[in-house]
């Protein structure tokens, strides 16, 4: 059973022989009633403060959860970006390696073609030299033959 300040104020005590001083009892009850009213007001204020504080704590916990979720999402996004960047870098490196291999292969093929052309040109040069030598030899023989014939003609004319 809860006692209210009103219960204290309205409480009546029966009188007995050689009992308490009634004025003093009622004065004391009045002090108790006032103290109890003050305590009840203070208790109500504290309850309101607790409710407000609990409400704030609840809000802060919700904000904390939201921030935690946001942070986790941001961290996941960062990890995803890192993973994607790594994959892109690996892909670019592979593409560059393939392109470099193709360029090297093309250059090697050009070197082989140039060597083949050099060999062909050397053959053509050798053939040209031989043809030129034959031509010179033929012309030399013709000149020698002409000189010989001129010498015969001179001997015939001198005779």
C-alpha positions in Angstrom: 0.0 0.0 0.0 1.4 3.4 -1.0 1.0 6.3 1.3 0.4 9.7 -0.2 1.0 13.1 1.4 -2.8 13.4 1.7 -2.9 10.2 3.7 -0.4 11.6 6.1 -2.2 14.9 6.4 -5.6 13.2 7.1 -4.3 10.6 9.5 -6.0 10.8 12.9 -4.6 9.2 16.0 -6.8 8.2 18.9 -6.1 9.8 22.2 -5.0 7.8 25.1 -4.1 8.6 28.6 -0.7 10.1 28.7 -0.3 9.9 25.0 1.8 12.0 22.6 1.6 15.8 22.4 -1.0 16.1 19.6 0.4 19.4 18.3 3.9 17.9 18.0 2.6 14.8 16.3 0.6 16.9 13.8 3.6 19.2 13.2 5.8 16.2 12.6 3.2 14.7 10.2 3.1 18.0 8.3 6.9 18.0 8.0 6.8 14.4 6.7 4.0 15.2 4.3 5.9 18.2 2.9 9.1 16.1 2.6 7.1 13.3 0.9 5.6 15.8 -1.6 9.0 17.1 -2.4 10.4 13.6 -2.8 7.4 12.6 -5.1 8.0 15.8 -7.2 11.7 15.0 -7.4 11.0 11.4 -8.2 8.6 12.4 -11.0 11.3 14.9 -12.4 13.9 12.1 -12.2 11.6 9.7 -14.0 11.0 12.3 -16.7 14.8 12.8 -17.0 15.4 9.1 -17.2 12.8 8.8 -19.9 14.4 11.6 -21.8 17.9 10.1 -21.3 16.6 6.7 -22.4 15.1 8.3 -25.5 18.4 10.0 -26.2 20.3 6.8 -25.7 17.9 5.0 -28.0 18.4 7.7 -30.7 22.2 7.5 -30.2 22.1 3.7 -30.5 20.1 4.1 -33.7 22.6 6.6 -35.0 25.5 4.4 -33.9 23.9 1.5 -35.8 23.4 3.6 -38.9 27.0 4.9 -38.7 28.3 1.3 -38.2 26.3 0.1 -41.2 27.5 3.1 -43.3 31.1 2.4 -42.3 30.7 -1.2 -43.2 29.2 -0.3 -46.5 32.0 2.2 -47.2 34.6 -0.4 -46.2 33.0 -2.9 -48.5 32.9 -0.3 -51.3 36.6 0.4 -50.8 37.4 -3.3 -50.9 35.3 -3.7 -54.1 37.1 -0.7 -55.6 40.5 -2.2 -54.7 39.6 -5.5 -56.1 38.3 -4.0 -59.3 41.3 -1.8 -59.6 43.6 -4.8 -59.1 41.7 -6.8 -61.7 41.8 -3.9 -64.2 45.5 -3.5 -63.6 46.1 -7.2 -64.1 44.0 -7.0 -67.3 45.9 -4.0 -68.5 49.2 -5.7 -67.8 48.1 -8.8 -69.6 47.0 -6.8 -72.6 50.3 -4.9 -72.6 52.2 -8.2 -72.4 50.2 -9.6 -75.3 50.7 -6.4 -77.3 54.4 -6.4 -76.5 54.7 -10.1 -77.6 52.9 -9.2 -80.8 55.2 -6.3 -81.4 58.2 -8.4 -80.7 56.9 -11.2 -83.0 56.3 -8.6 -85.7 59.7 -7.2 -85.3 61.3 -10.7 -85.4 59.3 -11.4 -88.6 60.6 -8.2 -90.1 64.1 -9.1 -89.1 63.7 -12.5 -90.8 62.2 -10.8 -93.9 65.1 -8.3 -94.0 67.6 -11.1 -93.7 65.8 -13.0 -96.5 65.8 -9.8 -98.6 69.6 -9.4 -97.8 70.2 -12.9 -98.9 68.1 -12.4 -102.1 69.9 -9.1 -102.8 73.3 -10.8 -102.3 72.3 -13.4 -104.8 71.0 -10.8 -107.2 74.3 -8.9 -106.8 76.4 -12.0 -107.3 74.3 -12.9 -110.4 74.6 -9.2 -111.6 78.4 -9.4 -111.1 78.6 -12.6 -113.0 76.5 -11.2 -115.8 78.6 -8.0 -115.8 81.9 -10.1 -115.8 80.6 -12.2 -118.7 79.5 -9.1 -120.6 82.9 -7.5 -120.0 84.7 -10.7 -121.0 82.5 -10.9 -124.1 83.2 -7.3 -125.0 86.9 -7.8 -124.2 86.9 -10.8 -126.6 85.1 -8.8 -129.2 87.6 -6.0 -128.8 90.5 -8.5 -128.9 88.9 -10.1 -131.9 88.4 -6.7 -133.6 92.0 -5.8 -132.8 93.1 -9.1 -134.3 91.1 -8.6 -137.4 92.4 -5.0 -137.7 95.9 -6.5 -137.4 95.2 -9.0 -140.2 93.7 -6.3 -142.3 96.8 -4.2 -141.8 99.1 -7.1 -142.8 97.0 -7.7 -145.8 97.1 -4.1 -146.8 100.8 -3.9 -146.1 101.5 -6.9 -148.2 
